[in-house]
Amino acid sequence: MSIIVNLDVMMAKRKISSSELAVKIDLSQANLSILKTNKAKAIRFSTLEAICKALSCQPGDILAFEEDDHIL
């Protein structure tokens, strides 16, 4: 089971660059890159709220659940 971050997809839909979004949400470009590349282990609700506000979207537009394919 894993959570997939589709931030890059939403950014493309809104035609906003990483540097522009980082400034809008007051996050370093390095931390934004970690989110975009699915390497983040956690996200603060305040950061998620800022992203949703900046991109005019819902958390479900950015986060998705993907079930693993292996059988136990």
C-alpha positions, 0 to 999 in steps of 0.5 A: 500500500502506498500514497502517491503524490500527483503534485506534478500533474496538478502543477502542469494543469495549473501551469505553475512552475516549481519555483513559483509554487515554492514561493507561494507556499513558503517552502524550499524548492528542495522540499517541494522536489521531495514531494513531487518525486514521491520521496516524502515520508510525511506532509504537514497539513499546513503544507497540504493546505497551502498547496491546495490554496495555491493550486485551487484544488482538493487534497484528493487531487494531489494524493492518491492511494495505490494498493500493492499487487503482491499476495500475502 
